[in-house]
Amino acid sequence: MDFTRTNEQESIRSAVRSLCAQFPDEYWRELDRASDYPERFVRALTDAGWLGALIPTEYGGAGLGIADAALIIEEINASGGNAAVAHAQMYTMGTVLRHGSDEQKGRYLPRLAKGELRLQAFGVTEPEAGSETTRIKTMATRRGDRYVINGKKIFISRAEHSDLLLLLARTTPYDELTDKTRGLSVFIVDLRAAVAAGRIVVRPIETMLNHHTTELFIDDLEVPASDRVGEEGMGFRHIIDSWNAERILIASESLGDGRWFVERAAAYASGRVVFGRPIGSNQGVQFPLAQAHARLEAASLMRDKAAWLFDHARKCGAEANMAKLLASQAAWDAANAAIDAYGGYGFAREYDVERKFRETRLLLVAPIGNNLVLAYIGQHVLGTAARSTSRSSISRTACRRQRKMRRDERSRTCWLARRGAGRSVSCASSVR
C-alpha cells in the first residue's frame, strides 16, 4: 500500500478547495442561523461532477474510487463547509453499484450523474430497533410483481431534499428466521412520488445543528419488484457495502473538521497576544493542538488503508469502523483544543468555532456510536466472544477451582490446629 497522493488526487483537492472558496464562512453561518439547506452549494457540487464521483464513466460519472471520494469530502469540511448535506449520494453507491441490476443502473445512474435526480436519503434506522438493524419492523409484503411496504423510520437525513430513497425493509418475519441477518431487502423508492401520493409522510426533527433529519411514516407504499436491489432477503449483506463506504466518508468528514480546528486555532493562537506574547507560545495552548494534529495524522492513515481495501474489493469492515472511531475522536480532541484556544470567542457565532463544534460532535455518535464500534472490534476483530469457552465449560472450570480452594483452606486450617494443639490432629476426613 502506498498512500502518497497522486497528481490527480492533489488536483482533486485543489479543485474542491477552489469550489468551496466560493462559499465562505458567512454562507454556512447564515444557513445555520436559518436552518436552511445549502441548495446552491449542492448544485455547484453536482455541476462540477463531484457528487457523481463514484458513478462509473459509462453512466456519465467520474469513475473514481472511495479513496478519491474521501478526499473530496475531507476537503469540503476542511474548508469550513459541511459535506453531510450531500454525502449520501456517494456512500449509497456501495450498495447500488455492487448489487443493483444493469437495468437499475441504466435507469438511475445517468440521471444521478447529471443532477437530474438526487439520492440523498438512506432509510435504515427505526425508533424501536435503533442500531440493532436486524430487528427492524418495516415490512415489505410481496403481492404479485410489487411489494407493499408499511412501517416507520427515524433520523433519515435529507429526505426533504432527495428524489430517491434507498430503503431497507423486512421481507421475512424475524421469528421465522434461523439466520437473523437474513430476511431484509433493499429497495430504491421514488420518494417524491410517494410523498405526493401520501404514502410516505416526512416529519422534520429539530436538532442542535443544521442537519435536516426527519422521521418517515410509510403507509401501504407500493414498490415494483424491479426496484428491489439485489436478492430478496439479503439486504443486510447488501447494505454493508454502503455502511463501509459511509464509515470511510464519515472518517473523512471528521478529518476535515479536525484540520479546520487545528489550522484556525493555530493561526489564532499565533496572532493573539496576551501578557506580551502570543498565547500559542504557552504549552497549555500549544500542546493540545499539537496532540490533536498528531492524532489526526494517525487517523488519516487508517482511513487511507480502509479506502484502499474497499477500492480493491477486499474485506474492510474492521478498518472502516476503526477509521471512523479514530477520526471522530481526533476531530473532537481538536474541537476542544480549538475552543480552549479561542476562549470566550470560541462561543461567538462570528468565529464559526461553535458551529463546527456542534457539527463534529455528531460524528461521535452517528451514523454509529463509537461504543458500538468498540463492541464490533472486541467481538469480530479480537474475537473475545468467540474465544470464550461454553457456559458449561466455564461452570465446570469454576467448580474445580472452588473445590481446590476449599481443600487448600481446610488444609491450612488443619495445619494451624495441629500447631496450636502441639500434637498430631487428623483432618483427613474433612478434606474432600
BELUR-V463806 format. One record per pair of residues at least 12 apart in sequence whose C-alpha atoms are under 10 Angstrom apart, sorted by sequence separation. I is the first residue (numbers start at 1). J is the second residue. If there is no record, write none. Layout:
I J
I J
This chain:
49 61
50 62
52 64
53 65
54 66
96 108
97 109
124 136
126 138
138 150
139 151
170 182
171 183
172 184
202 214
203 215
204 216
268 280
269 281
306 318
307 319
414 426
415 427
28 41
49 62
53 66
73 86
96 109
137 150
138 151
139 152
170 183
171 184
172 185
201 214
202 215
203 216
266 279
267 280
269 282
306 319
307 320
414 427
27 41
50 64
54 68
73 87
124 138
137 151
138 152
153 167
169 183
170 184
171 185
201 215
202 216
203 217
266 280
305 319
306 320
339 353
413 427
414 428
23 38
53 68
54 69
72 87
136 151
137 152
138 153
153 168
169 184
170 185
171 186
200 215
201 216
202 217
265 280
304 319
305 320
306 321
338 353
339 354
53 69
93 109
136 152
137 153
168 184
169 185
170 186
200 216
201 217
202 218
269 285
270 286
303 319
304 320
306 322
307 323
338 354
411 427
414 430
23 40
52 69
70 87
73 90
136 153
152 169
168 185
169 186
199 216
200 217
201 218
269 286
302 319
303 320
306 323
336 353
410 427
411 428
414 431
23 41
51 69
69 87
151 169
167 185
168 186
169 187
199 217
200 218
201 219
302 320
303 321
305 323
306 324
335 353
339 357
410 428
22 41
50 69
53 72
150 169
151 170
167 186
168 187
198 217
199 218
200 219
266 285
302 321
303 322
304 323
335 354
338 357
411 430
70 90
149 169
150 170
166 186
167 187
168 188
198 218
199 219
200 220
265 285
266 286
269 289
302 322
303 323
410 430
411 431
20 41
51 72
69 90
149 170
166 187
167 188
195 216
198 219
199 220
200 221
265 286
302 323
303 324
335 356
336 357
410 431
19 41
22 44
50 72
51 73
69 91
149 171
165 187
166 188
167 189
195 217
198 220
199 221
301 323
302 324
335 357
409 431
410 432
50 73
89 112
130 153
165 188
166 189
195 218
198 221
199 222
266 289
299 322
300 323
302 325
303 326
334 357
335 358
407 430
408 431
20 44
66 90
89 113
128 152
129 153
130 154
147 171
164 188
165 189
166 190
194 218
197 221
265 289
266 290
299 323
300 324
302 326
303 327
407 431
19 44
20 45
66 91
126 151
127 152
128 153
130 155
164 189
165 190
166 191
194 219
298 323
299 324
302 327
332 357
335 360
406 431
407 432
19 45
93 119
126 152
127 153
128 154
163 189
164 190
165 191
195 221
262 288
263 289
299 325
300 326
301 327
331 357
332 358
334 360
335 361
406 432
66 93
92 119
125 152
126 153
127 154
163 190
164 191
165 192
194 221
262 289
299 326
300 327
66 94
92 120
124 152
125 153
126 154
127 155
140 168
141 169
162 190
163 191
164 192
194 222
261 289
262 290
298 326
299 327
332 360
403 431
404 432
16 45
19 48
89 118
90 119
91 120
92 121
123 152
124 153
125 154
126 155
138 167
139 168
140 169
141 170
142 171
162 191
163 192
164 193
194 223
262 291
298 327
299 328
331 360
332 361
403 432
88 118
89 119
90 120
92 122
123 153
124 154
125 155
126 156
138 168
139 169
140 170
141 171
161 191
162 192
163 193
164 194
262 292
263 293
296 326
297 327
299 329
300 330
331 361
332 362
88 119
89 120
91 122
122 153
123 154
124 155
125 156
138 169
139 170
140 171
141 172
160 191
161 192
163 194
261 292
262 293
295 326
296 327
299 330
329 360
332 363
16 48
86 118
87 119
88 120
89 121
123 155
124 156
136 168
137 169
138 170
139 171
140 172
159 191
160 192
189 221
261 293
295 327
296 328
298 330
299 331
328 360
329 361
331 363
332 364
15 48
86 119
87 120
88 121
89 122
122 155
123 156
136 169
137 170
138 171
139 172
140 173
159 192
189 222
190 223
259 292
296 329
297 330
328 361
331 364
16 50
55 89
86 120
87 121
88 122
122 156
123 157
136 170
137 171
139 173
189 223
258 292
259 293
262 296
295 329
296 330
328 362
329 363
15 50
51 86
54 89
55 90
85 120
86 121
121 156
122 157
133 168
134 169
135 170
160 195
188 223
189 224
258 293
295 330
296 331
328 363
329 364
51 87
53 89
54 90
84 120
120 156
121 157
122 158
123 159
134 170
137 173
187 223
188 224
294 330
295 331
327 363
328 364
51 88
52 89
53 90
54 91
120 157
121 158
122 159
137 174
187 224
188 225
190 227
258 295
259 296
292 329
293 330
296 333
327 364
328 365
12 50
51 89
52 90
54 92
55 93
120 158
121 159
135 173
136 174
187 225
188 226
189 227
255 293
258 296
259 297
292 330
293 331
295 333
296 334
325 363
326 364
328 366
51 90
54 93
119 158
120 159
121 160
135 174
187 226
188 227
189 228
257 296
258 297
291 330
292 331
295 334
324 363
325 364
41 81
46 86
50 90
53 93
54 94
119 159
120 160
121 161
122 162
134 174
147 187
187 227
188 228
255 295
256 296
292 332
293 333
324 364
325 365
42 83
45 86
52 93
55 96
56 97
120 161
121 162
186 227
187 228
188 229
255 296
292 333
293 334
329 370
55 97
119 161
120 162
121 163
122 164
123 165
124 166
125 167
160 202
186 228
187 229
254 296
255 297
291 333
292 334
324 366
328 370
38 81
42 85
43 86
54 97
118 161
119 162
120 163
121 164
122 165
123 166
124 167
125 168
159 202
160 203
185 228
186 229
187 230
291 334
292 335
324 367
325 368
38 82
41 85
42 86
118 162
119 163
120 164
121 165
122 166
123 167
124 168
140 184
159 203
160 204
185 229
186 230
255 299
256 300
289 333
290 334
292 336
324 368
325 369
326 370
41 86
117 162
118 163
119 164
120 165
121 166
122 167
123 168
124 169
134 179
135 180
139 184
140 185
159 204
185 230
186 231
187 232
254 299
255 300
288 333
289 334
292 337
324 369
325 370
39 85
59 105
117 163
118 164
119 165
120 166
121 167
122 168
123 169
134 180
135 181
138 184
139 185
140 186
156 202
158 204
185 231
186 232
254 300
288 334
289 335
291 337
292 338
324 370
325 371
38 85
39 86
59 106
116 163
117 164
118 165
119 166
134 181
137 184
140 187
156 203
157 204
184 231
185 232
186 233
252 299
289 336
290 337
321 368
325 372
37 85
38 86
58 106
59 107
61 109
133 181
134 182
136 184
152 200
154 202
156 204
157 205
184 232
185 233
186 234
187 235
251 299
252 300
255 303
288 336
289 337
322 370
325 373
56 105
59 108
60 109
61 110
134 183
135 184
150 199
151 200
152 201
153 202
154 203
155 204
156 205
183 232
184 233
185 234
186 235
251 300
288 337
289 338
321 370
324 373
325 374
55 105
59 109
60 110
61 111
134 184
149 199
150 200
154 204
155 205
182 232
183 233
184 234
185 235
186 236
287 337
288 338
29 80
58 109
59 110
60 111
61 112
62 113
112 163
133 184
154 205
161 212
182 233
183 234
184 235
185 236
186 237
251 302
252 303
286 337
289 340
321 372
322 373
28 80
29 81
58 110
59 111
60 112
61 113
112 164
160 212
181 233
182 234
183 235
184 236
185 237
186 238
251 303
252 304
285 337
288 340
289 341
321 373
322 374
27 80
28 81
56 109
57 110
59 112
60 113
61 114
158 211
159 212
160 213
181 234
182 235
183 236
184 237
185 238
186 239
250 303
251 304
284 337
285 338
288 341
320 373
321 374
25 79
27 81
28 82
55 109
56 110
59 113
60 114
157 211
158 212
159 213
160 214
181 235
182 236
184 238
185 239
248 302
249 303
322 376
13 68
16 71
17 72
20 75
21 76
24 79
25 80
55 110
59 114
157 212
158 213
159 214
181 236
182 237
184 239
248 303
285 340
286 341
318 373
321 376
322 377
12 68
16 72
20 76
23 79
24 80
25 81
57 113
108 164
155 211
156 212
157 213
158 214
159 215
180 236
181 237
247 303
248 304
284 340
285 341
321 377
12 69
15 72
16 73
19 76
20 77
23 80
24 81
52 109
55 112
56 113
155 212
156 213
157 214
159 216
248 305
284 341
285 342
9 67
10 68
13 71
14 72
16 74
17 75
20 78
21 79
23 81
52 110
55 113
155 213
156 214
157 215
248 306
249 307
318 376
319 377
9 68
12 71
13 72
16 75
17 76
20 79
21 80
52 111
54 113
154 213
155 214
156 215
247 306
248 307
317 376
318 377
8 68
9 69
12 72
13 73
15 75
16 76
17 77
19 79
20 80
21 81
52 112
53 113
154 214
155 215
156 216
168 228
172 232
247 307
317 377
10 71
13 74
14 75
17 78
18 79
20 81
51 112
52 113
153 214
154 215
155 216
166 227
167 228
168 229
171 232
172 233
245 306
280 341
9 71
13 75
17 79
51 113
52 114
124 186
153 215
154 216
166 228
167 229
170 232
171 233
244 306
245 307
248 310
279 341
318 380
319 381
5 68
9 72
12 75
13 76
16 79
50 113
51 114
52 115
123 186
152 215
153 216
154 217
166 229
170 233
171 234
244 307
279 342
317 380
318 381
3 67
49 113
51 115
123 187
152 216
153 217
169 233
171 235
317 381
49 114
151 216
152 217
153 218
170 235
245 310
46 112
47 113
48 114
49 115
122 188
123 189
151 217
152 218
169 235
170 236
244 310
245 311
46 113
47 114
51 118
150 217
151 218
152 219
168 235
169 236
46 114
47 115
121 189
150 218
151 219
167 235
168 236
248 316
255 323
46 115
88 157
119 188
149 218
150 219
151 220
241 310
248 317
251 320
254 323
255 324
258 327
262 331
265 334
269 338
272 341
45 115
46 116
88 158
96 166
119 189
121 191
148 218
149 219
150 220
151 221
168 238
247 317
250 320
251 321
254 324
257 327
258 328
261 331
265 335
268 338
272 342
86 157
95 166
119 190
148 219
149 220
150 221
168 239
244 315
245 316
248 319
249 320
250 321
251 322
252 323
253 324
254 325
255 326
256 327
257 328
258 329
259 330
260 331
261 332
262 333
263 334
266 337
43 115
46 118
85 157
86 158
119 191
148 220
149 221
150 222
167 239
244 316
245 317
247 319
248 320
251 323
252 324
254 326
255 327
258 330
259 331
261 333
262 334
265 337
266 338
269 341
42 115
84 157
85 158
89 162
92 165
147 220
148 221
149 222
166 239
244 317
247 320
248 321
250 323
251 324
254 327
255 328
257 330
258 331
261 334
262 335
265 338
268 341
269 342
84 158
92 166
147 221
148 222
149 223
241 315
243 317
244 318
246 320
247 321
248 322
249 323
250 324
251 325
253 327
254 328
255 329
257 331
258 332
260 334
261 335
264 338
265 339
268 342
86 161
89 164
146 221
147 222
148 223
241 316
244 319
245 320
246 321
247 322
248 323
249 324
250 325
251 326
252 327
253 328
254 329
255 330
256 331
257 332
258 333
259 334
260 335
261 336
262 337
263 338
265 340
266 341
85 161
86 162
146 222
147 223
148 224
241 317
244 320
247 323
248 324
251 327
252 328
254 330
255 331
258 334
259 335
261 337
262 338
265 341
266 342
146 223
147 224
148 225
240 317
243 320
244 321
247 324
250 327
251 328
254 331
255 332
257 334
258 335
261 338
264 341
265 342
88 166
145 223
146 224
147 225
243 321
246 324
247 325
250 328
251 329
253 331
254 332
257 335
260 338
261 339
264 342
138 217
139 218
141 220
143 222
145 224
146 225
147 226
248 327
251 330
255 334
262 341
108 188
138 218
140 220
142 222
144 224
145 225
146 226
147 227
244 324
251 331
258 338
139 220
140 221
141 222
142 223
143 224
144 225
145 226
146 227
147 228
265 346
140 222
142 224
143 225
146 228
140 223
142 225
104 188
100 186
99 186
100 187
264 351
100 188
127 215
265 353
126 215
264 353
96 186
125 215
126 216
95 186
96 187
261 352
96 188
121 213
123 215
261 353
123 216
260 353
261 356
260 356
261 357
258 356
257 356
258 357
257 357
134 236
257 359
258 360
133 236
257 360
256 360
254 359
255 360
254 360
253 360
254 361
254 362
254 363
253 363
254 364
124 236
251 363
250 363
250 364
124 239
250 366
250 367
247 366
122 242
247 367
37 158
246 367
247 368
39 161
104 226
37 160
103 226
104 227
37 161
103 227
104 228
243 367
85 210
101 226
104 229
243 368
84 210
85 211
101 227
84 211
85 212
100 227
101 228
82 210
84 212
100 228
101 229
82 211
99 228
100 229
101 230
99 229
100 230
98 229
99 230
100 231
97 229
98 230
99 231
96 229
95 229
96 230
95 230
99 235
100 238
99 238
95 235
98 238
99 239
95 237
96 238
99 241
95 238
96 239
98 241
94 238
95 239
97 241
98 242
94 239
95 240
96 241
97 242
210 355
94 240
95 241
96 242
209 355
92 239
94 241
95 242
208 355
209 356
93 241
94 242
95 243
209 357
210 358
211 359
92 241
93 242
94 243
209 358
210 359
91 241
92 242
94 244
95 245
208 358
209 359
91 242
92 243
94 245
208 359
209 360
211 362
90 242
91 243
93 245
94 246
209 361
91 244
92 245
93 246
209 362
88 242
91 245
92 246
208 362
90 245
91 246
90 246
91 247
88 245
91 248
88 246
91 249
87 246
90 249
91 250
88 249
87 249
87 250
84 249
83 249
84 250
87 253
83 250
83 252
84 253
83 253
35 206
82 253
35 207
81 253
37 210
83 256
35 209
36 210
37 211
78 252
82 256
35 210
36 211
37 212
70 245
74 249
77 252
78 253
81 256
82 257
33 209
34 210
35 211
36 212
69 245
70 246
73 249
74 250
76 252
77 253
78 254
80 256
81 257
32 209
33 210
35 212
72 249
73 250
74 251
75 252
76 253
77 254
78 255
79 256
80 257
32 210
67 245
70 248
71 249
73 251
74 252
75 253
77 255
78 256
79 257
31 210
32 211
66 245
69 248
70 249
73 252
74 253
77 256
78 257
80 259
81 260
66 246
69 249
70 250
72 252
73 253
74 254
75 255
76 256
77 257
78 258
79 259
80 260
67 248
70 251
71 252
72 253
73 254
74 255
75 256
76 257
77 258
78 259
79 260
80 261
28 210
66 248
67 249
70 252
71 253
73 255
74 256
75 257
77 259
78 260
66 249
69 252
70 253
73 256
74 257
77 260
78 261
71 255
72 256
74 258
75 259
78 262
67 252
70 255
71 256
74 259
75 260
78 263
70 256
155 366
155 367
94 310
70 303
71 304
70 304
67 303
68 304
131 367
67 304
70 307
131 368
66 304
67 305
69 307
130 368
131 369
67 306
68 307
66 306
67 307
66 307
67 308
131 372
65 307
66 308
67 309
125 367
65 308
66 309
67 310
68 311
66 310
67 311
65 310
66 311
65 311
64 311
65 312
80 352
80 353
82 356
80 355
81 356
84 359
80 356
82 359
82 360
77 356
77 360
3 300
3 301
4 304
3 304
2 304
3 305
1 304
2 305
1 305
3 308
2 308
1 308
1 309
33 349
32 349
30 349
29 349
29 350
29 351
33 355
29 352
32 355
26 350
28 352
25 350
26 351
25 351
26 352
29 355
25 352
28 355
29 356
